[in-house]
Amino acid sequence: MTPYCIPRKVNIGGFAVALLVLIFSRVARFHDRISDLFRIRARFDRANILLPLAVMSGAQMTARQVTNLKRDRHPLMRETFYKYASSRSEHPLVDKHDIESALEAWHMYWVALEWLFILSSFGILSAFAGSDWLLIIFWIASMCALLFMHLRYGLLERRVDPQIQQIAGNAEANRKAFAESAA
């Protein structure tokens, strides 16, 4: 009698493909590549972090400065946000619970994004292979991932708001970084 927890047959090929996808995803930071391609994080940072922080800091932003937010996004994020909302800092300005909640929300968003691309890729391969039923399954699963991402994006926006409020409410937080972006 075989216990129920021991599989009778292991799909070595399926396991190998899953392991390769996992290793590729982790090593290549696949979600970062997709985000860079579609400018997901860049748009979020600008619309949901940098512009609100600039407004709340009292900076009078010219059209040129707003345009420069795209160019100067990385240094501005380091100076105005990550400096105060770092999960690696022992004593961040932002409450650690708010930081962890935002990181968890982003983690699930990135998982769904990778899931969407992997499922879509398999759907395309299924179409080339002429497997209509697999194409339908991958298409439905891809649409579920896309819906999840759409719903999750609103949570990302809600999770960053308390962090922005805490940074903007602190007199010590550096505001001159926005004025320097005009250069």
Buried (B, 14 or more C-beta within 10 A) or exposed (E): EEEEEEEEEEEEEEEEEEEEBEEEBEEEEBBEEBBEEEEBBBEBBBEBBBBBBBBBBEBEBEEEBBEBBEEBBEEBBEBBBBBBBBEEBEEBBBEBEBBEBBEEBBEBBBBBBBBBBBBBEBBEEBBEEEBEEBBEBBBEBBEBBBEBBEEBBEBBEEBBBBBBBBBBEEEEBBBEBBBBBEE
